[in-house]
């Protein structure tokens, strides 16, 4: 399973391509047939919408994320989390930009990486306050070595331990072999049963999670609740956005 990052092209290139297509389209239109308001697709209001309408579709991982159905929700999910036994995998909170920085980033230098935006800081704090208010137990908090991951963990849970198994490989797109390497790195963390009566928190990245589950976790700040089965596997039982934790 190759992983191709969903946002592969620079936005400026996408805008330029879209503008060119619009110019070509305008030059080619005729007035032979009047548009039918009942059947015509309303025009996009801005260039971003035009790009979205021209999108070729979701990647398999994005589609799996869109199609995912919670097995537990609301009070039932909260009660399960209070009983413990789950691994809660967060994709880090929102960053100022979304691009593949793993090729050039130095994990020991935040200035070379994407960093959390003000929205991301607030998302992390919102998550932490909800865990405290809902009395959701957790023991270990494990993050990647990237600043946006451990900062999310620190803001939400006030503690973390860095684990390089959650780091990207230094490539923008991945071969099948590289995907298997990332999966081998993260699977021990996803399948480890937490101490009795508690949960394990992981704060990592999109491609790492997708390598093990086939699901591209989107948007930033989303969490998937994973239940290890004690036999080297797991079940995905729910996903949660940052603002949803307080509604449990």
N, C-alpha and C positions, 0 to 999 in steps of 0.2 A: 504494500500500500504506500504509494508515494504521497507525500504531503506537499502541496503547492499552496503557499500562503495566499489567502483570499485577496489581500490588498497588495498586489504585486507591482502595479504601475504607479509612478508618481502622480499625484492629483493634478499637477500642472499639465502633464501630458494628457491625462484623461480629458481635462477641460478643453485643451487645444483640439484634440481629436473630435470631441463632441461639437465644438464650434464649426470645424470644417465640414462635418457631416450636415449640420444645419444649413450652412451656406449652399452646399451642393443640393440638398433637398429642396431649398427655396427656388433655386434656379431651374429645377426640373419639374415643378408643379405646373399644372394646366388648369384652366377654368372650364373644361369640357363638361364636368359633372359637379353639380353643386353639392356641398357636404350635407349629409343628413344628421341633424343634431341628435336624433334619437339613437343613432348607432355610432357616431364618431367618438373616439377617445378624446377626452378633454386634454388640451395642451398642458404640458408641464409648466409650472409657474416659474421655475428657475433652473439654472444649469445643473445643479445637483440632482433635481428630479429627472432631468433629461438623461443623465448618465445612468440613474437607477432604472429608468424605463428601458434603456438600451442594454442593460446587463444580460449576459448570456445565461444566468441562472446561478444557483448556489452550488458550492462544492459539495461532495458527498458528506464531509464532516459538518459543514454548515447546515445541510439538509437534515442530518441526524439530530443536530441541536434543535432545529425548528420543530421536528416531529416528536421530540421526546415528550412522554407523558408521565407525570408524577404518579408514583404508586402510593405515596403517602402525602398528605397535605394538612394544613391547619393544625388543629389540636392533636390529631392522630400523629402527625409528624413531630410536633413538639414533645409529646409523651415518649415517642421512640428515642428522640435525642436525649431526653433526660435520663433514660435508662442506660445510655451509653452503647458502646460497641460499634461506633461508626467512624469513618474517616471523612472529614469535610474538606473537599478540595476547592479552594478559591483560586480563580484567576485574579491576579493583582488588580487593585482598583484603577480607576481611569487615569491615563497619562495625558500629558500636554499634547502629544502627537502619537499616532499609531503607525509605526514603520518597523521594519526588521533591522534591529541594531546589533544583532548577535554576531555579525561578521566582523565588526570592528570594535565592539564594546570591550572595555576592560572592567571586569566585575569588581575590581578594587577601586574604581574611579567613577563616581556617579556622574561626573561631567561628560563622560563618554557614552552615557546611556540615556534612554527615555526616563523621565522622572514623573512622579505623580503631579497631577494638576490640582488646583484648589478643590475641584469637584471630587477628585480621587481622595484627597485628605478627608473630606466630609463623608464620603462613602465608607471609608475605613472606620471612622469614629462612630458612624451610625451602626455599623455591624457590631462593633464592640459594645456599645450601649445596649443593643438588643440582647446580646448574649448575657450580659449582666442582669438586665431586667427580667429576662425569661429564665434565668438560672440554668442555662445550658452548660453542663460540665465538660471540661476539656483538660487535658494534661499536657501533652507535647504540642508545641507549635513549631512547625518545620517550614522553612522557606528556602527558596533558591538563593544564590549569592547575588542576584541582581538587586539593585537599590530599590526599584519599584515594588519588589516582592517583600523584602524584609521590612521596608517602611510601612507597607500595608499591614503586615503582621504586628509591627510595633505599635502603630496607632490604634489598631483594633484590640489587641490582646496584651500589650505591654511586655511581651517577651517573644523570643524566637530563637531558633538554632538554625544556622545555615547548613544546607546540604547540597553539594554539587550535583547530586543525582537529579536535582530538579532544574538544572541549567539547560539552556539550549545547546545543541551542537553548533559550531560556528559556520553555518550555511543558511542561505535564505530559503532554498528549496531542498528537499531531502530525498535521497534514494531509498529504496526498500530496506537496504542494509542499515542505513542510518536511522530509519524509523524503528527498526527492530532493536537497535542499540539504545535509543531513548526509552523504548518500552521496557527493555530489560533493566534499565536504571530505575524507573519509577514503580514498576510492579511490586517490588518488596515493600514499598511504602503504602501502596494502595491495598495490599492484602494482609498487612500486619494487624492483628486484632488488638485494639486498645486495651489498657488495663481495665479491670472490671468496674463498671459504673461510670466510665468516662469516655470521651471521644478524642480523636486526634485531629488537629488542624494542620492542613497543608496550604501554603500560599505559593503558587507557582505560575505556570504560563500555559498558553493555549496549545502550542504544538506538542508539548510533553503529555498533556492530558489526552489529546487526540491520538497520539501514538498508541496508547493503552486501551482506549475505549472506542475509537472511530468517531468521536464527537468533538467538534470544534467549539469550545466554550465561549460563547459570545452573548452579551457584551462584556467588556471589562468589568470586574467586580462580581460576576456571576459565580455561584458555588454549586457544586454537585455533591450530594450526600451519597457516600459509597458505604456499603455494608459488606465487609469481608466475610467469606463463608467458612474460613478455617481450613480450606483445602487448596489454597493457592489461587482462589478466584474471588469474585465479588459481585454484588448486585448494585445497580444504580437505582436509588429509590426516589430521588427528587432533585430538582434544581431550584435555586433561590437567587433573586436579585438583591442587591444591598438593602433597598427600601422594604423588602418583603419580610425580613427577619422580625421587625417590630410588630408585624401583623399576625404572627403565629399565636 
